[in-house]
Amino acid sequence: PGPQKKPADTSGPSNRGAGMTGSLRTPDVIPPGDNRGPKFIAEISSNHNQDLSRALALVDAAAGSGFDAVKFQLFEIDKLFAPEVLEASADHRARKNWELPREFVPHLAERARSLGLEFSCTPFDLDALAFIDDYVDFIKIASYELLWLDLIRAAGATGKPVIISTGMATLDEVREAVVALRESGCQDITVLHCVSEYPAKLENCNLAAIDTLREAFGEKVGWSDHSSEEAVILAASLGWKSDVIEVHFDLEGSGAEFGPGHCWLPQNISVVISKLKDAVFAGGSSSKEPLNSEVSERPWRADPGDGLRPGIAERVKAQHPSG
């Protein structure tokens, strides 16, 4: 398994046009640094419908939509809900049909990596965590398990990057989880703001909390989306500078969890991811120097003496073309 985040490119800008004079840079290279936009995770959740062909197709669609990683969930309802809940609730018992068959996991991990995607699977119990350890590139802890510090410590002790979602949580509860990860030896922590509402209403997204998490813990931060709103993804990415964006993802609207309205479809999210990559590309660097594409226009700026274009030096050259 590889790292959660690829190392920053330290090769520097391209040397194309190295023969040019002056301080110029090429416009088609994003300089090293953090201006690369967020990592996008496709959360498949239970939209696989316990069908391996469909699950693999979801991985393929995630790659085709521009995601950087794909994630499933591994749980068994008997280890997820208290016995009295299952006895009393037919709806909860029906979630047996949402379980991911364990035998799918190696195939999904292999397909993801063959397509250049990182692979993960959220564990909902300690046994599930032990099972996925050989297959995942990072571990994701769901909002509902944030208080279960034994699971969080065990995830941190794997040595893999750990991402935690923080829906419903107070800042103190998040702090306990982050401390548990640090004490377990985890060196790569990401804290995602999340609203556990399905779908999350625009007025409830409270994206400013992303900055609160960044300032409180000094770790990577981001947004786990339940809104399915393009404006929210754009704002979380560009306005609040998320390191990670996680969205729920379905193939065509037939997934087990598509109904509530918090899942994205490929044709929708691919446009958003493409826009964001273009926006990051347009961001360039903080350097303010002439670009190669501007060189031919520089002589045509107003002369500082008489205010006329082009500058006097260029006028003289025009009058005496032989030099």
Rosetta blueprint (number, residue, H / E / L):
1 P L
2 G L
3 P L
4 Q L
5 K L
6 K L
7 P L
8 A L
9 D L
10 T L
11 S L
12 G L
13 P L
14 S L
15 N L
16 R L
17 G L
18 A L
19 G L
20 M L
21 T L
22 G L
23 S L
24 L L
25 R E
26 T L
27 P L
28 D L
29 V L
30 I L
31 P L
32 P L
33 G L
34 D L
35 N L
36 R L
37 G L
38 P L
39 K E
40 F E
41 I E
42 A E
43 E E
44 I E
45 S E
46 S L
47 N L
48 H L
49 N L
50 Q L
51 D L
52 L H
53 S H
54 R H
55 A H
56 L H
57 A H
58 L H
59 V H
60 D H
61 A H
62 A H
63 A H
64 G H
65 S L
66 G L
67 F L
68 D L
69 A E
70 V E
71 K E
72 F E
73 Q E
74 L E
75 F L
76 E L
77 I H
78 D H
79 K H
80 L H
81 F L
82 A L
83 P H
84 E H
85 V H
86 L H
87 E H
88 A H
89 S L
90 A H
91 D H
92 H H
93 R H
94 A H
95 R H
96 K H
97 N H
98 W H
99 E L
100 L L
101 P L
102 R H
103 E H
104 F H
105 V H
106 P H
107 H H
108 L H
109 A H
110 E H
111 R H
112 A H
113 R H
114 S H
115 L L
116 G L
117 L L
118 E E
119 F E
120 S E
121 C E
122 T E
123 P E
124 F L
125 D L
126 L H
127 D H
128 A H
129 L H
130 A H
131 F H
132 I H
133 D L
134 D L
135 Y L
136 V L
137 D L
138 F E
139 I E
140 K E
141 I E
142 A L
143 S H
144 Y H
145 E H
146 L L
147 L L
148 W L
149 L H
150 D H
151 L H
152 I H
153 R H
154 A H
155 A H
156 G H
157 A H
158 T L
159 G L
160 K L
161 P L
162 V E
163 I E
164 I E
165 S E
166 T L
167 G L
168 M L
169 A L
170 T L
171 L H
172 D H
173 E H
174 V H
175 R H
176 E H
177 A H
178 V H
179 V H
180 A H
181 L H
182 R H
183 E H
184 S L
185 G L
186 C L
187 Q L
188 D L
189 I E
190 T E
191 V E
192 L E
193 H E
194 C E
195 V L
196 S L
197 E L
198 Y L
199 P L
200 A L
201 K L
202 L H
203 E H
204 N H
205 C L
206 N L
207 L L
208 A L
209 A H
210 I H
211 D H
212 T H
213 L H
214 R H
215 E H
216 A H
217 F H
218 G L
219 E L
220 K E
221 V E
222 G E
223 W E
224 S E
225 D E
226 H L
227 S L
228 S L
229 E L
230 E H
231 A H
232 V H
233 I H
234 L H
235 A H
236 A H
237 S H
238 L H
239 G H
240 W L
241 K L
242 S L
243 D L
244 V E
245 I E
246 E E
247 V E
248 H E
249 F E
250 D L
251 L L
252 E L
253 G L
254 S L
255 G L
256 A L
257 E L
258 F L
259 G L
260 P L
261 G L
262 H L
263 C E
264 W E
265 L L
266 P H
267 Q H
268 N H
269 I H
270 S H
271 V H
272 V H
273 I H
274 S H
275 K H
276 L H
277 K H
278 D H
279 A H
280 V H
281 F H
282 A H
283 G H
284 G L
285 S L
286 S L
287 S L
288 K L
289 E L
290 P L
291 L E
292 N H
293 S H
294 E H
295 V H
296 S H
297 E H
298 R H
299 P H
300 W H
301 R L
302 A L
303 D L
304 P L
305 G L
306 D L
307 G L
308 L L
309 R L
310 P L
311 G L
312 I H
313 A H
314 E H
315 R H
316 V H
317 K H
318 A H
319 Q H
320 H L
321 P L
322 S L
323 G L
